[in-house]
Amino acid sequence: MTFMFIGTIDPAMINASEWKVVLLIFLASLLYTIIFYLLGALFSTLTHRPVVSFLLSLSCWIVLVILLPQVIASISPGAGERSREERLRHAAAALTERYYQQIERLLRAHPPSRWGYSRPSGFFIFDARPEVITSYAQPVGQIEQEAVNAFSRLVEAQYENYHAVYVQERRHALLFFVTPAGVYQSIVSLLCGTGEPAYFHFLEACFDYRRQLLDYYKNNALFTSPRLFRAQSSLELDQLPRFNEREWREQDTGRIAFGMTFLALLVVLLFTLTYVLFLRFDVR
């Protein structure tokens, strides 16, 4: 599937680092395939009957590719952290409800001439006179800033929860190294960015960007600024912090190298063992 996908795009669109990833996936796939060919050859040298050799090879394939990965995957770590995640979601929903209620009470106590309210879109003041905007910017902005501060505490707790789950998942992933299928899956997921490390690195970058953005708002007193309430704001958007996604492959180079070395050593070991047994094989 990987090479079918690459064949449908212009090779000029793939840079050197991406070609390196493709070649590493090809090398890992080649080593993974050779391992099972060598296992078949090894069983052929141990037995004199093709049927027995086939049954041993099939049984070994089922155990290494299906049974062991399923058993390891069923051991789910981080159950306590996942239940904590649910509590954080409920707390965030309660904070959102309280925020809407505070804004609604403010507008109903001192209603502007024309205003609207809908969830989850928010509140709309259609009277665009500067004095109206200025009068509501301060109290509404204070409520929003208090809500953001409360949400920030929840976000920090959520980040700690994600990090605890990620650490447990990393430890749990080491169990997959007992089988070639687990090692191969780990290598490919790390190279393609579809595994837990790449996902957590992206979340980490999102949390960092949120902190930068909130610091920008607070340092420029934008929560209570009337500029945020105008349709054509005078904000200088080019001064906003830019989101920079981290390069996850560099942080997982060690695990990729370890997995590739493991597959290569397994190929050498199986080849040596098969070759020695083949020299002693009695064809009678």
N, C-alpha and C positions, 0 to 999 in steps of 0.2 A: 504493500500500500504506500509506503514511503516513496518508492521510486516512481510509482504511477503518478503521485502528486507532483513530484519534482518535474516530471516530464511534461506537465501541462502549463508550466510557467517559463518565462524567458530566463535562461541561465545567467544572463547579465544582471538580473535583479538580485542574485544571490551573492553576498559578499564572501570574503575569504573565511571569516569566522564561521559562517553558516555552512560552507563547504566542509570545514573541519568537523563540524558536528555530524554532517551526513556521513563522512568517511568513518568517524568513530562508531556510529550506529551500524554501519556496514561491517566494520571489523568485529564489533561485539556480536552481531548476528552470525557472522562466519564462525567465530569461536564457539558460540552456543550450538550451532548446527554440527560442528565437528565433534563436540563432546558426545552427542547422542549417536553419531556414526561410530565413534570409537567404542562406546558402550556396547553397541551391537556386535562389533568385531571382537570385543573382549569376551562376550558371552559365546560367540561362535568358537573361540579357541578353548573355552572351558568345557564345552559339550560336544558330543559327536552326532547329535541328532538335530536337524534344522528346526523341528517343531519345538523342542525344548529351548533352543536358542531364541526362537521367536517369542515364546511365552515369557521367558526371562526378560527380554528386551521390552516387551509390552508392559509387563508388571513394573519394571524399573521406571519406564516413562510415566505411567499412571501415578506412581508414588512421588516422583520428583517434580512433575509438572502440575498435577491436579491435587493430590491428597495433602502433601506437605504445605504448599502455599495456602490452601483453604484452611487447614488447621491453624497455621500461624496467623492468618488474617482474622480468624474468629476470636483470637485473643485480643480484645479491644481495650486498649489502655485509656486512661483519662476519663472514666465515667463520672467521677466527682467534678472535674472541670466542666464537662458538658452540662451537668445539672446546674452548675453555677452560671453557665452561659444563659440558660433559660431564665434564671432569676434576674440576671442583668437585663434581659429583654423585657421582662415584665416591669422592672423599675424604669426603663426608658419610656415605655408606653405610659406609665403613670405620670412621669415628668412632662411628657408631651401634652397629656390631657390637662394638667395643671397650668401649663403655659397658655393653652388656648383659653382656658377659663379666666385667667388673669387679664388677658388682652380683651376678651369679650366684656368683662366687668368694667374695665376702663372705658371702653367705647360706649357702653350703655349708660354709664354714669355721666359722661361728658360727650354726648354724641355729636359728631360733625354734621354738616348739612346733608351730605350724601356719603354713605359708606355701605360696604357689602361684606359679607362673611360667608365663607364656605370651607369645608374641610375636604382634603388636606391642603387646599391651595393657600388659604390664609385670609387676611383681611385687606380690604381695599378702601381707601379714602379717595373719593372722586373729586373732592374740592381741592384744587391745586393751588390755591392762594398761598403765598409764602408764609403769612402769619399762621395759617392753619397747619401747614406742614411743620413749622418750627414749634408750635405749641404741643404737637403730638410726638415729635421726634424724641424729646427728652424722656417722657414717662414710658413710651413703648420701647425705646432703646434700652432703658434700665431693666425692664422686664426681660427683654431678649438677652441681655448680658448676664443676668442672674441665671436664666435658663441654660445659657451656653456654659457657664461655670459649673452648674450642676451636672450637665451632660459630660463635661470634660472629666469629672471625677469617675463617672461611669465608664467613659472611654478608656481611661487609664487602667481601671480594673479589668475591662475587657481585653486590653492589650496584655496585661499580666496573665490573664486566663489563656489567651491564645499562645503565649510563650510557653506556659506550663504544658499545654497540650502538645505543642510542637516538640518540646524536649522529650516527652514520653513517646511520641511517634518516632522520633529519631532513634531512640533506644530500641523501640519495638521493631524498627526496620532492620536492625542488625540480625534479628532472627531469620530473616529471609536469606541470609548468606549461607545457610545450611544446605541450600539447593541451588543448582545452576539456574533454574527458572527464576528464582527470587533475585539472584544477582543480575541476571539479564534484564529483568523488569526494572530493577533499581537504576541500572545504568541508563537505559533508554528514557525512563521518566525524568532523570536528572538532566540528560542532554536535551530533551524536548521541552523541559520546563512544565511538565504536567504533574509532578509529584508534590509532596508536602513542603520540601524546602523552597521551591520557587514560589509556591502559594504564600508561604509565610514571609518570604522576602518582599513580595509585593504588598502584603498587608503592613509590614514594617515601614515601607516607603510611604504608604497612605497615612499611617499614624503620624509619621514625621512631618508630612506635608500639612496635615491638619494643625499641628502645633505651630508651624511657620505661618500659616494663614491667620490663625487666631492672634498670634503675636503681632502681625501686621495690623489687624483690626484694632487691637487694644492700643498699640503704640500711636496710631493715628486717630484714636477716639472716634472710630467710625460707627460704633453701635448707636450712639446718641446723636450722630450727625444728620442734619436734614437732607444731606446729599443722597442718602440711601433711600429716601422716600420720594424722590423725583423720578419721573419717567425718563428724562434725559439728564442723567447724572453727570456731574463734573468730575467724577472719579478718574484718576489716571490708572487705567487698567494695566498699562505696561509696567507699573511699579509693583504689581502683585507678584508674590513668589511663584516660581514655576515648579511644576511637579517633575521630578527626576526619578525615573524608575531605576532601581539598582541592578547591576549586572550580577545575576544569580549564579551563572556558570562558574565564575571565578571562585566563589565561596564554596563550591562543591567539587572543585577539581580533585581534591584528595580522595573523596569517596568514589569518584569516577575512575581515578587511577587505581585505587584499591580493587574495585570490581573487575576492571580489565586485567589486572595482574592475577587475580584469583582465577578467572576463566582461562588465561594463558597457562598458568601453572597446572590447572586441572587437565588441560589438553596434553601438556607434556607428560604428566603422570600417567594418564590413561594410555597414551601412545607408547610410552616405555613399557608399561605393564603388558599391554597387548603384544608388543614386539617380542618381549621375553617369552611370553607364553606361546606365541606362534612358533618360535624356534624350537620349543620343546614339544610341539603338538605332534601327536602320533596319528598319522592318517589312516591307520588300519582300523 
